[in-house]
Amino acid sequence: MGMYQLSTLNHWNVYAKKQQEAWIAPTLLNGWVNFANGYETSGYFKDELGIVHLKGTVKGGTNNIIFYLPIGYRPLARLFFPVRYWTGTQENIGIVQINPDGGVVRTLGTDEVAFDSISFRAGQ
């Protein structure tokens, strides 16, 4: 259901008037945990336009696979995103890879990593 508005140029504009779905907490794997200490917990949701958004900061995994996105929240092809991470002594820029099987992967290391800059169109 939308809301309609007549613009000053006599064109009709349609605005979405819809409740977005709630954030979904992923099942963290391989020792990854939410960072806590005032940081946002990990989560994802898909908006009404089919864009998947990730949030939160995790740390401490023993493997690069952090969690899996379910069907309906996955990209059609492998995607790479620059992200901020902390080594314990300095901030750096790293890469999070999201695979068509839903795998959310830290490509190097298992230091703390933030997902807040990740959004993409769901493909499957």
C-alpha positions in Angstrom: 0.0 0.0 0.0 1.4 3.4 -1.0 0.8 7.0 -0.4 0.2 9.3 -3.4 1.2 12.9 -3.7 0.6 15.5 -6.4 3.8 17.3 -7.1 4.1 21.0 -8.0 4.5 19.9 -11.7 1.2 18.1 -11.6 2.9 14.7 -11.7 1.9 12.0 -9.3 4.6 10.5 -7.0 4.3 7.3 -5.1 5.9 6.9 -1.8 6.3 3.6 0.0 4.4 3.4 3.2 5.4 0.0 4.5 6.9 -1.4 7.7 10.4 -2.8 7.1 11.2 -6.2 8.4 13.0 -6.5 11.6 16.8 -7.2 11.9 17.5 -10.9 11.9 20.4 -12.2 14.1 22.6 -14.6 12.1 23.9 -17.9 13.6 27.5 -17.0 14.0 29.9 -19.9 13.2 33.5 -21.0 13.9 33.9 -19.1 17.2 32.8 -15.7 15.8 30.9 -13.6 18.5 29.4 -10.2 18.6 31.9 -7.6 19.7 29.7 -6.0 22.4 31.2 -3.1 24.4 28.8 -0.6 22.8 29.1 -1.9 19.3 26.0 -2.9 17.2 25.2 -6.7 17.3 25.4 -8.5 13.9 22.2 -8.7 11.9 20.7 -8.5 8.4 17.4 -7.6 6.8 16.0 -7.2 3.3 14.1 -4.0 2.5 11.0 -3.6 0.3 13.2 -3.0 -2.8 15.1 -6.3 -2.3 18.3 -4.7 -0.9 20.0 -6.8 1.8 21.6 -4.7 4.6 24.1 -6.0 7.1 25.1 -4.4 10.5 27.2 -5.1 13.5 30.7 -6.0 14.5 32.0 -9.5 15.3 35.3 -10.8 16.5 37.3 -13.9 17.4 36.6 -16.5 14.8 38.8 -19.5 14.2 37.8 -19.8 10.5 37.0 -17.2 7.9 33.4 -18.2 7.5 31.4 -16.0 9.8 27.8 -17.0 9.0 25.5 -18.0 6.1 22.6 -15.9 4.7 19.5 -17.8 3.9 17.9 -18.3 0.5 16.2 -15.1 -0.5 19.0 -13.0 1.0 21.9 -14.2 -1.2 23.7 -12.5 -4.2 23.7 -14.2 -7.6 27.4 -13.9 -7.8 30.3 -13.5 -5.4 30.6 -10.0 -4.0 33.4 -8.2 -2.2 33.1 -5.3 0.2 35.7 -3.1 1.9 35.2 -3.1 5.6 36.9 -1.7 8.7 38.6 -4.1 11.0 40.8 -3.8 14.1 43.9 -5.9 14.7 44.1 -5.1 18.4 46.6 -2.4 17.8 45.4 -0.5 14.7 42.5 0.0 12.3 42.7 -1.4 8.8 40.6 -1.9 5.7 39.8 -5.5 4.9 37.5 -7.4 2.6 34.3 -9.3 3.4 33.2 -11.7 0.6 29.6 -12.8 0.2 29.1 -15.9 -1.9 26.1 -17.2 -3.8 25.7 -20.0 -1.2 25.1 -17.3 1.4 28.6 -17.6 3.0 29.7 -14.3 4.6 33.5 -14.7 4.7 36.4 -12.6 6.1 39.0 -13.1 3.4 42.0 -12.6 5.6 42.4 -13.2 9.3 39.9 -13.5 12.2 40.3 -10.1 13.8 37.2 -7.9 14.6 35.3 -6.9 11.5 32.4 -4.4 11.0 29.5 -5.1 8.5 27.9 -1.6 8.6 28.9 -0.6 5.1 27.5 -3.7 3.4 24.3 -3.6 1.3 23.5 -5.4 -2.0 20.6 -6.5 -4.1 19.4 -10.0 -3.3 19.5 -12.4 -6.2 18.3 -15.7 -4.7 
